């Protein structure tokens, strides 16, 4: 019999290979900033304020900071650090503006969007809630290109579901951004001119303005951090003999490897369907083990499975069973990455 070892379906406590290959916007040293302005940062003082910036604050080439926002980071006003951050912001802005469009949209409210690049030829608006669906991929990237202003209505919201992360959401605004009162916003605003936040608006991201001012009124801006990406394990399998006669027996071995050097994987589960002409031998000759998981290889059956295994960080495991050919021929060894769905690392 000629043929290849059948594909293996694997479930494991990690997220699989991303379906969307969009690169995130490179922020350079601007990545550490919660607020960055070209001319000034103005924070309305108490009793309304102050605002809280969880990240750095910077102004360049201007030097004006009015009010007393609470800055849980460094402050750079008119210095070389702020100048470099503005230079990197310009690079990031141009990168985001040049990305090819996935879809054209002007009003975001009420929509659920998957990873991609969304463009409005003029003002981009948000009234109500827009939901960004990561589709179980923590590396999913969302880029919004506003041809003019970005404006949110009062009590509007950006919601993240299914693994989408604030660190991978970017808003390239060709004029100015206005987040109205109590807006709950997500992502990094890269505005050519200015940015104004209404009272009580919050941003899980950054407010970065190239040429103008950033105006705050009792806001909270929190620079986001990406959760570490967890790679799925890999699996290889091989026959002990390339050719066996009808009713002959050979071994079939499986090796699972965890490529994550800092993270263990739990709940590793797979089921391998043997190709036509092969069944598990009697007895099955099981040797080895795999991360404490349960190996099922029923004599005379056409599949081999593993359930509930744990792979240590950077570790691997190997086991083998005997299989019998019901017809003679060549068996082709294969090695491939596993498929996986979302659960969580151990």
MISEDREN-953789 format. One record per atom (N, C-alpha, C): residue in three letters; x negated, y, z negated. Coordinates in steps of 0.001 Angstrom, whole numbers, padded with zeros to 6 digits, always signed. Layout:
BEGIN
ALAXYZ;...
This chain:
BEGIN
UNK-000844-001201+000000;UNK+000000+000000+000000;UNK-000864+001230+000000;UNK-000540+002200+000855;UNK-001259+003461+000870;UNK-000364+004542+000305;UNK-000929+005446-000471;UNK-000128+006532-001035;UNK-000878+007236-002129;UNK-000295+008323-002643;UNK-000917+009108-003699;UNK-000152+008919-004992;UNK-000831+009130-006100;UNK-000165+009110-007385;UNK+000908+010193-007370;UNK+002086+009869-007800;UNK+003201+010816-007719;UNK+002964+012026-008602;UNK+003655+013114-008276;UNK+003511+014350-009032;UNK+003960+014144-010478;UNK+003301+014817-011396;UNK+003619+014721-012811;UNK+004365+015965-013251;UNK+005507+015768-013894;UNK+006245+016896-014459;UNK+005879+017024-015922;UNK+005452+018205-016343;UNK+004959+018399-017697;UNK+005662+019567-018358;UNK+006085+019386-019586;UNK+006614+020463-020410;UNK+005652+020690-021552;UNK+005362+021957-021864;UNK+004364+022243-022886;UNK+004671+023601-023495;UNK+004182+023826-024702;UNK+004482+025052-025415;UNK+003708+026252-024947;UNK+003699+026518-023661;UNK+003058+027704-023101;UNK+003875+028167-021917;UNK+003530+029330-021395;UNK+004192+029859-020210;UNK+003386+029491-018984;UNK+004063+029140-017900;UNK+003373+028655-016710;UNK+002782+029746-015850;UNK+002310+029378-014689;UNK+001648+030283-013756;UNK+002581+031377-013284;UNK+002154+032653-013302;UNK+003045+033728-012896;UNK+003511+033587-011453;UNK+004801+033917-011221;UNK+005317+033895-009863;UNK+005048+035227-009169;UNK+004879+036305-009967;UNK+004649+037632-009403;UNK+003193+037989-009612;UNK+002500+038384-008555;UNK+001063+038605-008628;UNK+000687+040079-008675;UNK+001662+040974-008941;UNK+001382+042401-009017;UNK+000380+042701-010128;UNK-000646+043480-009799;UNK-001647+043843-010799;UNK-001140+044994-011654;UNK-001473+045023-012948;UNK-001103+046170-013768;UNK-001879+047413-013343;UNK-001355+048576-013698;UNK-002015+049836-013358;UNK-003247+050016-014249;UNK-004435+050245-013664;UNK-005655+050398-014477;UNK-005711+051785-015116;UNK-005637+051847-016428;UNK-005595+053126-017132;UNK-006971+053636-017562;UNK-007981+052787-017522;UNK-009305+053226-017964;UNK-009272+053651-019422;UNK-010010+054711-019767;UNK-010049+055154-021158;UNK-008731+055802-021577;UNK-007857+056149-020620;UNK-006542+056686-020972;UNK-005684+055638-021665;UNK-006110+054389-021621;UNK-005353+053301-022238;UNK-005181+053501-023737;UNK-006120+054172-024410;UNK-006038+054316-025865;UNK-005127+055457-026302;UNK-004616+056241-025357;UNK-003850+057432-025696;UNK-002352+057130-025774;UNK-001714+057680-026823;UNK-000265+057698-026876;UNK+000281+058912-026156;UNK-000420+060052-026295;UNK-000030+061301-025641;UNK-001265+061939-025038;UNK-001155+062358-023772;UNK-002244+063059-023088;UNK-001611+064126-022206;UNK-002082+065366-022339;UNK-001515+066484-021585;UNK-002609+067234-020853;UNK-002195+067955-019798;UNK-003144+068778-019062;UNK-003376+070128-019708;UNK-002300+070757-020230;UNK-002422+072107-020767;UNK-002148+072200-022261;UNK-001128+071498-022758;UNK-000746+071685-024151;UNK+000112+070530-024634;UNK+000056+070310-025930;UNK+000990+069429-026618;UNK+001721+070283-027641;UNK+003045+070271-027584;UNK+003863+071051-028519;UNK+004779+070109-029277;UNK+004704+070172-030609;UNK+005576+069361-031450;UNK+006395+070293-032327;UNK+007717+070185-032222;UNK+008585+071032-033036;UNK+008328+070722-034511;UNK+008036+071715-035334;UNK+007649+071477-036732;UNK+008839+071114-037606;UNK+008585+070703-038863;UNK+009677+070442-039803;UNK+010571+071663-039922;UNK+011867+071514-040263;UNK+012476+070262-040743;UNK+012844+069258-039653;UNK+012693+069624-038387;UNK+013033+068679-037324;UNK+011945+067621-037171;UNK+010698+068053-037051;UNK+009570+067149-036865;UNK+009045+066644-038188;UNK+007815+066140-038228;UNK+006895+066015-037104;UNK+007108+064724-036317;UNK+006470+064673-035162;UNK+006450+063442-034381;UNK+005300+062559-034845;UNK+005389+061270-034511;UNK+004352+060299-034869;UNK+003801+059699-033583;UNK+002481+059773-033436;UNK+001803+059216-032269;UNK+000896+058094-032741;UNK+001268+056864-032420;UNK+000452+055701-032768;UNK-000476+055403-031594;UNK-001579+056105-031585;UNK-002540+056084-030492;UNK-003258+057411-030492;UNK-004138+057627-029534;UNK-004890+058879-029464;UNK-004026+059997-028890;UNK-004422+061236-029208;UNK-003820+062427-028622;UNK-004911+063206-027915;UNK-004610+063710-026698;UNK-005617+064448-025951;UNK-005026+065568-025124;UNK-005832+066622-024914;UNK-005469+067725-024035;UNK-006716+068128-023248;UNK-006551+068240-021914;UNK-007637+068745-021053;UNK-007052+069070-019691;UNK-007378+070190-019078;UNK-008395+071164-019477;UNK-007918+072186-020507;UNK-006597+072158-020835;UNK-006099+073064-021865;UNK-006629+072696-023236;UNK-006306+073549-024209;UNK-006814+073324-025577;UNK-005740+073578-026631;UNK-004486+073598-026233;UNK-003432+074000-027160;UNK-002704+072797-027735;UNK-002653+072716-029066;UNK-001800+071770-029780;UNK-001004+072582-030789;UNK+000314+072635-030599;UNK+001195+073411-031458;UNK+002021+072467-032312;UNK+002162+072799-033604;UNK+002820+071899-034528;UNK+001800+070962-035142;UNK+002290+069984-035879;UNK+001385+069087-036590;UNK+001857+067646-036470;UNK+001793+067076-035270;UNK+002194+065675-035125;UNK+001265+064767-035931;UNK+001819+063695-036431;UNK+001015+062692-037134;UNK+000360+061810-036084;UNK-000967+061809-036059;UNK-001719+061064-035039;UNK-002447+059910-035704;UNK-001989+058709-035448;UNK-002660+057510-035965;UNK-003646+057013-034912;UNK-004662+057823-034705;UNK-005688+057585-033703;UNK-006599+058791-033678;UNK-007361+058943-032633;UNK-008276+060078-032496;UNK-007593+061220-031759;UNK-008056+062431-032029;UNK-007567+063620-031337;UNK-008707+064239-030545;UNK-008481+064458-029248;UNK-009492+065044-028367;UNK-008856+066222-027634;UNK-009320+067418-027962;UNK-008764+068634-027378;UNK-009873+069394-026656;UNK-009779+069485-025345;UNK-010744+070232-024555;UNK-012142+069678-024564;UNK-012308+068388-024896;UNK-013652+067818-024975;UNK-013894+066828-023838;UNK-015098+066258-023804;UNK-015459+065364-022704;UNK-014636+064079-022722;UNK-014227+063627-023916;UNK-013396+062423-023991;UNK-012050+062653-023325;UNK-011435+063804-023618;UNK-010150+064112-022988;UNK-010312+064325-021485;UNK-011409+064922-021067;UNK-011673+065121-019645;UNK-011763+063774-018922;UNK-012462+062804-019520;UNK-012573+061489-018894;UNK-011220+060785-018864;UNK-010440+060955-019931;UNK-009115+060342-019955;UNK-008247+060913-018839;UNK-008336+062231-018595;UNK-007579+062829-017506;UNK-008054+062338-016141;UNK-009344+062141-016003;UNK-009873+061608-014742;UNK-009346+060201-014493;UNK-009315+059384-015551;UNK-008804+058023-015400;UNK-007295+058018-015196;UNK-006597+058979-015794;UNK-005159+059104-015556;UNK-004885+059410-014084;UNK-005687+060277-013494;UNK-005524+060586-012069;UNK-005702+059333-011218;UNK-006704+058533-011542;UNK-006929+057276-010820;UNK-005737+056347-010976;UNK-005227+056241-012205;UNK-004081+055369-012465;UNK-002840+055857-011727;UNK-002631+057160-011755;UNK-001474+057755-011067;UNK-001519+057438-009563;UNK-002677+057632-008962;UNK-002811+057372-007521;UNK-002637+055890-007206;UNK-003129+055033-008094;UNK-002960+053586-007906;UNK-001480+053230-007907;UNK-000759+053722-008931;UNK+000667+053402-009046;UNK+001457+053952-007859;UNK+001108+055152-007408;UNK+001828+055783-006305;UNK+001623+055043-004990;UNK+000501+054338-004862;UNK+000161+053674-003598;UNK+000694+052252-003496;UNK+001244+051708-004574;UNK+001721+050324-004526;UNK+002930+050195-003601;UNK+002959+049157-002766;UNK+004077+048991-001823;UNK+005385+048697-002541;UNK+006450+049250-002011;UNK+007758+049175-002649;UNK+008393+047793-002512;UNK+008942+047308-003616;UNK+009760+046097-003593;UNK+011212+046430-003295;UNK+011701+047516-003933;UNK+013106+047879-003782;UNK+013267+049380-004012;UNK+014283+049964-003382;UNK+014596+051381-003570;UNK+015765+051509-004532;UNK+015594+052336-005552;UNK+016641+052518-006555;UNK+016521+053911-007142;UNK+017661+054583-007322;UNK+017658+055926-007898;UNK+018237+055940-009304;UNK+019380+055256-009514;UNK+019996+055145-010834;UNK+019729+053747-011380;UNK+019064+053689-012522;UNK+018642+052414-013086;UNK+019674+051812-014026;UNK+020541+052636-014572;UNK+021468+052169-015589;UNK+022334+051013-015133;UNK+022513+050027-016019;UNK+023362+048884-015733;UNK+022716+047793-014913;UNK+021449+047943-014564;UNK+020788+046957-013714;UNK+019856+046051-014524;UNK+019661+044848-014034;UNK+018646+043931-014536;UNK+017634+043726-013428;UNK+016383+044060-013702;UNK+015342+044042-012682;UNK+014251+043055-013062;UNK+013723+042350-012066;UNK+012578+041467-012265;UNK+011312+042213-011851;UNK+010165+041602-012072;UNK+008889+042254-011787;UNK+008833+042753-010353;UNK+008264+043934-010164;UNK+008170+044504-008831;UNK+007888+045988-008881;UNK+007983+046637-007719;UNK+007736+048077-007591;UNK+009032+048716-007113;UNK+009570+049623-007917;UNK+010872+050237-007647;UNK+010686+051724-007372;UNK+011225+052182-006247;UNK+010964+053530-005767;UNK+012263+054307-005598;UNK+012237+055562-006059;UNK+013313+056504-005755;UNK+012734+057613-004893;UNK+013381+057964-003770;UNK+012831+059015-002908;UNK+012903+060395-003555;UNK+013750+060556-004564;UNK+013870+061843-005256;UNK+013893+061568-006756;UNK+014844+062163-007471;UNK+014916+061963-008917;UNK+015307+060528-009243;UNK+014635+059948-010231;UNK+015002+058636-010754;UNK+015707+058860-012087;UNK+016896+058260-012246;UNK+017725+058506-013419;UNK+017993+057214-014179;UNK+018203+057374-015480;UNK+018610+056252-016317;UNK+019748+056719-017207;UNK+020936+056164-016983;UNK+022093+056411-017822;UNK+022575+055072-018343;UNK+022517+054864-019633;UNK+022851+053562-020199;UNK+021598+052724-020374;UNK+021679+051453-020008;UNK+020576+050511-020245;UNK+020105+049891-018936;UNK+018781+049839-018762;UNK+018184+049032-017709;UNK+017432+047901-018385;UNK+017620+046686-017896;UNK+016998+045502-018484;UNK+015892+045009-017563;UNK+014707+044850-018121;UNK+013563+044343-017367;UNK+013335+042892-017771;UNK+013500+041988-016823;UNK+013455+040550-017059;UNK+012097+039997-016628;UNK+011305+039547-017608;UNK+009993+038998-017297;UNK+010017+037599-016743;UNK+011177+036940-016727;UNK+011318+035579-016183;UNK+010294+034629-016790;UNK+010108+034753-018094;UNK+009213+033888-018863;UNK+007751+034009-018454;UNK+007388+035140-017863;UNK+005993+035402-017487;UNK+005512+036650-018226;UNK+004641+036501-019232;UNK+004180+037669-019987;UNK+003302+038605-019178;UNK+002870+038164-017992;UNK+002038+039006-017132;UNK+002858+039738-016071;UNK+004184+039648-016142;UNK+005020+040323-015152;UNK+004825+041832-015253;UNK+004698+042497-014099;UNK+004399+043928-014031;UNK+005561+044658-013349;UNK+005945+045787-013952;UNK+007020+046630-013429;UNK+006450+048023-013175;UNK+006547+048499-011942;UNK+006093+049845-011592;UNK+007269+050613-011005;UNK+007509+051803-011560;UNK+008587+052667-011082;UNK+007967+053935-010498;UNK+008377+054270-009291;UNK+007850+055436-008583;UNK+008979+056440-008371;UNK+008926+057549-009093;UNK+009935+058596-008962;UNK+009435+059643-007980;UNK+010186+059872-006901;UNK+009772+060839-005887;UNK+009820+062268-006367;UNK+010563+062508-007438;UNK+010614+063835-008053;UNK+010574+063644-009566;UNK+011650+064000-010271;UNK+011676+063884-011724;UNK+012144+062501-012173;UNK+011849+062202-013432;UNK+012426+061063-014142;UNK+013262+061643-015268;UNK+014560+061301-015305;UNK+015461+061868-016309;UNK+016311+060753-016908;UNK+016322+060680-018244;UNK+017203+059743-018922;UNK+018325+060509-019599;UNK+019491+059885-019697;UNK+020619+060480-020401;UNK+020497+060220-021896;UNK+021288+060911-022680;UNK+021322+060706-024125;UNK+021656+059242-024429;UNK+020922+058673-025389;UNK+021135+057293-025861;UNK+020870+056234-024790;UNK+020087+056558-023799;UNK+019710+055555-022801;UNK+018654+054613-023372;UNK+018468+053498-022687;UNK+017581+052466-023240;UNK+016936+051649-022127;UNK+015652+051316-022321;UNK+014967+050315-021511;UNK+014821+049074-022371;UNK+015368+047956-021913;UNK+015364+046714-022685;UNK+014495+045673-021997;UNK+013680+044959-022781;UNK+012815+043914-022255;UNK+013341+042549-022678;UNK+013396+041604-021727;UNK+013839+040246-022030;UNK+012931+039233-021350;UNK+012950+038020-021855;UNK+012271+036870-021242;UNK+010790+037117-020982;UNK+010104+037639-022002;UNK+008653+037746-021949;UNK+008098+039020-021355;UNK+008933+039922-020835;UNK+008410+041198-020323;UNK+007748+041972-021465;UNK+006628+042652-021157;UNK+005866+043363-022168;UNK+005736+044845-021817;UNK+005836+045691-022850;UNK+005745+047139-022644;UNK+004421+047544-022013;UNK+003367+046797-022284;UNK+002044+047128-021748;UNK+001992+047003-020231;UNK+002965+046316-019632;UNK+002968+046084-018194;UNK+004083+046840-017474;UNK+004582+047919-018094;UNK+005617+048746-017480;UNK+005042+050143-017262;UNK+005151+050668-016026;UNK+004519+051938-015663;UNK+005515+052800-014883;UNK+005522+054105-015207;UNK+006422+055059-014571;UNK+005589+056165-013932;UNK+005447+056132-012613;UNK+004714+057158-011876;UNK+005722+058216-011443;UNK+005553+059421-011987;UNK+006547+060486-011808;UNK+005911+061624-011020;UNK+006453+061908-009834;UNK+005843+062887-008935;UNK+006037+064333-009385;UNK+006925+064566-010329;UNK+007088+065901-010899;UNK+007028+065782-012419;UNK+008164+065890-013107;UNK+008163+065875-014571;UNK+009133+064826-015107;UNK+008880+064393-016354;UNK+009724+063402-017013;UNK+010465+064050-018177;UNK+011758+063736-018291;UNK+012569+064205-019410;UNK+013310+063023-020014;UNK+012992+062713-021279;UNK+013699+061669-022008;UNK+014635+062359-022983;UNK+015916+062232-022743;UNK+016869+062961-023571;UNK+017062+062319-024949;UNK+017846+062989-025772;UNK+018010+062659-027185;UNK+018284+061171-027405;UNK+017524+060611-028333;UNK+017665+059221-028800;UNK+017430+058180-027712;UNK+016803+058553-026640;UNK+016418+057561-025639;UNK+015432+056565-026246;UNK+015652+055291-025991;UNK+014714+054234-026395;UNK+014002+053793-025123;UNK+012754+054216-024995;UNK+012043+054066-023728;UNK+010883+053097-023883;UNK+010552+052429-022779;UNK+009470+051442-022771;UNK+008580+051702-021565;UNK+007264+051684-021777;UNK+006312+051790-020684;UNK+005523+053076-020720;UNK+004542+053162-019847;UNK+003631+054299-019780;UNK+004103+055270-018712;UNK+004391+056509-019139;UNK+004775+057570-018212;UNK+003505+058230-017677;UNK+003366+058272-016363;UNK+002255+058944-015693;UNK+002859+060078-014863;UNK+002960+061264-015457;UNK+003642+062378-014813;UNK+002634+063341-014201;UNK+002942+063798-012991;UNK+002062+064765-012341;UNK+002101+066110-013061;UNK+003287+066511-013515;UNK+003416+067814-014168;UNK+003560+067659-015679;UNK+004775+067654-016203;UNK+004969+067682-017650;UNK+005881+066556-018111;UNK+005993+066423-019439;UNK+006897+065451-020039;UNK+007539+066079-021265;UNK+008875+065942-021368;UNK+009624+066505-022484;UNK+010479+065415-023104;UNK+010358+065248-024418;UNK+011126+064239-025132;UNK+012165+064924-026003;UNK+013434+064507-025891;UNK+014492+065030-026731;UNK+014379+064502-028145;UNK+015142+065115-029052;UNK+015036+064771-030466;UNK+015356+063296-030699;UNK+014441+062623-031405;UNK+014647+061243-031782;UNK+014342+060218-030707;UNK+013930+060644-029540;UNK+013557+059679-028502;UNK+012301+058927-028929;UNK+012240+057645-028591;UNK+011077+056827-028924;UNK+010511+056205-027661;UNK+009200+055976-027677;UNK+008521+055388-026527;UNK+007598+054272-027010;UNK+007862+053052-026566;UNK+006911+051956-026746;UNK+006034+051956-025505;UNK+005042+052812-025514;UNK+004210+053015-024334;UNK+003358+054249-024493;UNK+003297+055071-023443;UNK+002450+056261-023452;UNK+003172+057389-022735;UNK+002856+058631-023130;UNK+003365+059810-022447;UNK+002148+060586-021957;UNK+001863+060489-020655;UNK+000646+061034-020076;UNK+001020+062018-018970;UNK+000596+063272-019120;UNK+000913+064322-018151;UNK-000386+064896-017600;UNK-000517+064917-016275;UNK-001779+065326-015669;UNK-002014+066835-015733;UNK-001028+067637-015330;UNK-001264+069071-015148;UNK-000564+069963-016162;UNK+000546+069534-016724;UNK+001343+070391-017576;UNK+001257+070040-019043;UNK+002398+070220-019731;UNK+002461+070043-021178;UNK+003298+068826-021543;UNK+003089+068353-022771;UNK+003956+067350-023376;UNK+004647+068010-024560;UNK+005988+067965-024558;UNK+006779+068589-025614;UNK+007510+067510-026402;UNK+007350+067547-027732;UNK+007892+066517-028610;UNK+008846+067141-029620;UNK+009903+066378-029969;UNK+010845+066806-031004;UNK+011199+065588-031856;UNK+010446+065395-032935;UNK+010713+064298-033867;UNK+010766+062959-033129;UNK+009696+062665-032405;UNK+009608+061436-031619;UNK+008596+060480-032207;UNK+008684+059227-031801;UNK+007670+058230-032135;UNK+007182+057604-030843;UNK+005878+057703-030604;UNK+005254+057101-029421;UNK+004244+056078-029909;UNK+004378+054841-029475;UNK+003506+053761-029935;UNK+002821+053116-028745;UNK+001505+053262-028703;UNK+000730+052640-027619;UNK+000880+051125-027674;UNK+001236+050475-026552;UNK+001488+049033-026584;UNK+000209+048212-026421;UNK+000281+047003-026899;UNK-000787+046035-026717;UNK-000188+044788-026078;UNK-000900+044225-025113;UNK-000435+043003-024466;UNK-000751+041799-025344;UNK+000241+040924-025486;UNK-000026+039647-026135;UNK-000957+038831-025241;UNK-001841+038080-025868;UNK-002792+037281-025101;UNK-002060+036293-024198;UNK-002521+036196-022973;UNK-001939+035254-022022;UNK-002450+033846-022311;UNK-001539+032885-022386;UNK-001895+031500-022679;UNK-001794+030681-021400;UNK-002902+030050-021024;UNK-002925+029233-019808;UNK-002372+027843-020097;UNK-001672+027237-019142;UNK-001182+025874-019340;UNK-002330+024877-019294;UNK-002133+023686-019855;UNK-003183+022667-019763;UNK-003302+022144-018338;UNK-004401+021484-018062;UNK-004584+020810-016778;UNK-004545+019309-017014;UNK-004177+018569-015963;UNK-004114+017116-016068;UNK-004805+016491-014867;UNK-005577+015454-015122;UNK-006152+014672-014031;UNK-005793+013209-014271;UNK-005671+012453-013206;UNK-005334+011033-013325;UNK-006060+010264-012239;UNK-006454+009032-012542;UNK-007275+008272-011599;UNK-007082+006773-011797;UNK-007095+006035-010691;UNK-007092+004581-010744;UNK-008486+004066-011076;UNK-008529+002929-011760;UNK-009812+002288-012008;UNK-010388+001672-010751;UNK-009536+001146-009878;UNK-009958+000567-008604;UNK-009218+001280-007479;UNK-009930+001521-006398;UNK-009304+002191-005257;UNK-008328+001276-004533;UNK-008615-000029-004552;UNK-007784-000991-003827;UNK-007486-002178-004716;UNK-006215-002575-004766;UNK-005865-003799-005490;UNK-004951-004638-004596;UNK-005023-005956-004687;UNK-004142-006808-003886;UNK-002752-006854-004502;UNK-001826-007406-003740;UNK-000494-007616-004287;UNK-000606-008450-005546;UNK+000103-008042-006594;UNK+000090-008679-007910;UNK-001224-008473-008652;UNK-002147-007688-008066;UNK-003373-007363-008772;UNK-003137-006248-009792;UNK-004117-006068-010680;UNK-003967-005093-011767;UNK-005175-004176-011824;UNK-004912-002907-012092;UNK-005995-001951-012333;UNK-005511-000950-013376;UNK-006435-000149-013875;UNK-006063+000860-014875;UNK-005680+002173-014199;UNK-004844+002937-014861;UNK-004508+004289-014437;UNK-004716+005191-015657;UNK-005679+006090-015565;UNK-006041+006926-016720;UNK-005543+008358-016526;UNK-005250+009014-017656;UNK-004783+010399-017686;UNK-005663+011194-018647;UNK-006107+012357-018228;UNK-006862+013264-019097;UNK-006184+014624-019083;UNK-005815+015097-020260;UNK-005228+016424-020413;UNK-006242+017328-021096;UNK-006413+018539-020573;UNK-007401+019483-021097;UNK-006732+020826-021373;UNK-007023+021379-022543;UNK-006536+022710-022915;UNK-007607+023733-022552;UNK-007366+024619-021555;UNK-008388+025581-021132;UNK-008503+026797-022049;UNK-007624+026904-023042;UNK-007630+028057-023940;UNK-008593+027809-025096;UNK-009709+028519-025100;UNK-010752+028248-026103;UNK-010371+028758-027484;UNK-009350+029605-027581;UNK-008978+030149-028883;UNK-007589+029776-029346;UNK-006866+028935-028595;UNK-005478+028643-028927;UNK-005163+027171-028725;UNK-004622+026528-029767;UNK-004146+025160-029635;UNK-002793+025159-028937;UNK-002476+024063-028279;UNK-001185+023899-027609;UNK-000417+022783-028300;UNK+000854+023029-028557;UNK+001690+022025-029216;UNK+002847+021626-028319;UNK+003448+020489-028647;UNK+004618+020039-027907;UNK+004342+019671-026474;UNK+003119+019221-026178;UNK+002764+018851-024808;UNK+003504+017565-024434;UNK+004261+017624-023363;UNK+005113+016507-022946;UNK+005055+016359-021435;UNK+004871+015141-020934;UNK+004953+014952-019492;UNK+005534+013590-019158;UNK+006010+013463-017930;UNK+006511+012198-017410;UNK+005967+012019-016004;UNK+005288+010887-015762;UNK+004683+010613-014464;UNK+005419+009451-013797;UNK+005967+009699-012614;UNK+006649+008648-011852;UNK+005629+007961-010952;UNK+005472+006646-011115;UNK+004535+005902-010279;UNK+005038+005851-008839;UNK+004113+005864-007881;UNK+004537+005771-006475;UNK+005106+004389-006170;UNK+005823+004300-005081;UNK+006415+003022-004675;UNK+005324+001967-004540;UNK+005609+000774-005019;UNK+004647-000315-004923;UNK+003808-000481-006169;UNK+004030+000342-007205;UNK+003311+000210-008469;UNK+004296+000164-009622;UNK+004006-000710-010600;UNK+004759-000738-011851;UNK+003760-000913-012985;UNK+004189-000625-014196;UNK+003347-000844-015371;UNK+003162-002344-015555;UNK+001918-002744-015822;UNK+001591-004173-015939;UNK+002144-004756-017236;UNK+002176-006119-017268;UNK+002564-006859-018457;UNK+001389-007711-018929;UNK+000793-007438-020118;UNK+001061-006305-021020;UNK+000533-005000-020410;UNK+000913-003876-021017;UNK+000548-002592-020394;UNK-000906-002185-020608;UNK-001625-002834-021517;UNK-003048-002568-021699;UNK-003358-001154-022157;UNK-002455-000525-022901;UNK-002651+000869-023331;UNK-003912+001007-024171;UNK-004767+001937-023781;UNK-005960+002275-024567;UNK-006046+003785-024699;UNK-006627+004246-025790;UNK-006771+005672-026020;UNK-005507+006268-026606;UNK-005553+007575-026850;UNK-004411+008304-027399;UNK-004484+009741-026910;UNK-003469+010513-027243;UNK-003456+011882-026742;UNK-002798+012808-027751;UNK-003610+013437-028553;UNK-003153+014487-029451;UNK-002050+014094-030403;UNK-002017+012812-030808;UNK-000984+012380-031727;UNK+000380+012219-031098;UNK+000468+012369-029776;UNK+001747+012241-029101;UNK+002150+010789-028902;UNK+003391+010586-028536;UNK+003925+009254-028295;UNK+003824+008919-026817;UNK+003133+007812-026499;UNK+002955+007380-025115;UNK+003945+006261-024826;UNK+004729+006432-023757;UNK+005695+005410-023348;UNK+005263+004841-022005;UNK+004989+003520-021986;UNK+004600+002830-020751;UNK+005197+001426-020820;UNK+006452+001306-020440;UNK+007180+000047-020569;UNK+006770-000917-019465;UNK+006368-002136-019863;UNK+005955-003135-018883;UNK+007051-003345-017842;UNK+006658-003301-016567;UNK+007590-003455-015471;UNK+008277-002171-015057;UNK+008058-001093-015812;UNK+008697+000175-015508;UNK+007935+000979-014472;UNK+008580+001996-013965;UNK+007982+002804-012905;UNK+007539+004179-013350;UNK+007397+004395-014658;UNK+006958+005706-015120;UNK+006145+005578-016396;UNK+005351+006622-016658;UNK+004518+006711-017857;UNK+004738+008108-018426;UNK+004935+008212-019732;UNK+005219+009520-020309;UNK+004476+009720-021619;UNK+004340+011003-021967;UNK+003733+011432-023229;UNK+004663+012457-023841;UNK+004875+012391-025158;UNK+005754+013347-025824;UNK+005112+013832-027117;UNK+005230+015136-027381;UNK+004862+015707-028673;UNK+003389+015738-028984;UNK+002542+015870-027974;UNK+001094+015896-028214;UNK+000630+017295-028599;UNK-000496+017358-029303;UNK-001156+018613-029656;UNK-002576+018598-029106;UNK-002928+019648-028362;UNK-004279+019757-027821;UNK-004998+020871-028558;UNK-006121+020565-029213;UNK-006858+021623-029912;UNK-007421+022643-028931;UNK-007748+023817-029426;UNK-008314+024871-028583;UNK-009539+024348-027846;UNK-009512+024442-026524;UNK-010632+023985-025704;UNK-010810+022483-025668;UNK-009875+021721-026242;UNK-010036+020267-026349;UNK-009328+019501-025256;UNK-009494+018178-025286;UNK-008866+017310-024298;UNK-008567+015958-024921;UNK-007793+015152-024222;UNK-007505+013790-024661;UNK-007342+012911-023435;UNK-007587+011616-023612;UNK-007521+010668-022503;UNK-006880+009369-022966;UNK-006037+008804-022123;UNK-005520+007454-022367;UNK-005337+006769-021019;UNK-005194+005459-021034;UNK-004982+004718-019790;UNK-004044+003550-020029;UNK-003375+003139-018955;UNK-002519+001952-018978;UNK-002841+001129-017738;UNK-002464-000123-017779;UNK-002657-000984-016620;UNK-001418-000969-015744;UNK-001646-000948-014436;UNK-000552-000983-013475;UNK-000776-002127-012498;UNK+000327-002631-011963;UNK+000282-003752-011035;UNK+000855-003332-009690;UNK+000154-003730-008607;UNK+000649-003431-007272;UNK+001560-004528-006773;UNK+002719-004141-006292;UNK+003620-005135-005703;UNK+003315-005360-004231;UNK+002511-004450-003626;UNK+001967-004644-002280;UNK+000520-004198-002332;UNK-000333-004680-001456;UNK-001740-004307-001469;UNK-001958-003006-000711;UNK-003071-002342-000982;UNK-003407-001126-000257;UNK-004265-000213-001099;UNK-004478+000998-000573;UNK-005360+001966-001218;UNK-004532+002956-002032;UNK-004967+003212-003268;UNK-004361+004228-004110;UNK-005272+005448-004133;UNK-004679+006631-003960;UNK-005472+007854-003879;UNK-005388+008599-005205;UNK-006527+008862-005819;UNK-006547+009586-007084;UNK-006288+011074-006849;UNK-005554+011686-007741;UNK-005295+013116-007638;UNK-005578+013800-008963;UNK-005829+015089-008888;UNK-006037+015902-010082;UNK-005373+017240-009833;UNK-004503+017677-010741;UNK-003765+018912-010493;UNK-003370+019572-011801;UNK-003079+020896-011769;UNK-002577+021550-012966;UNK-001167+021092-013273;UNK-000798+021141-014528;UNK+000555+020767-014892;UNK+001500+021921-014655;UNK+002772+021599-014500;UNK+003826+022611-014530;UNK+004245+022778-015980;UNK+004721+023989-016355;UNK+005092+024203-017743;UNK+006242+025172-017842;UNK+006914+025135-018982;UNK+007938+026129-019238;UNK+007662+026807-020567;UNK+008455+027828-020906;UNK+008123+028664-022051;UNK+008557+028017-023352;UNK+007656+028075-024325;UNK+008010+027702-025699;UNK+007168+028563-026609;UNK+005898+028202-026808;UNK+005017+029024-027630;UNK+003822+028237-028092;UNK+002649+028844-028211;UNK+001463+028130-028647;UNK+001572+027756-030105;UNK+000873+026680-030463;UNK+000852+026276-031866;UNK-000258+026944-032584;
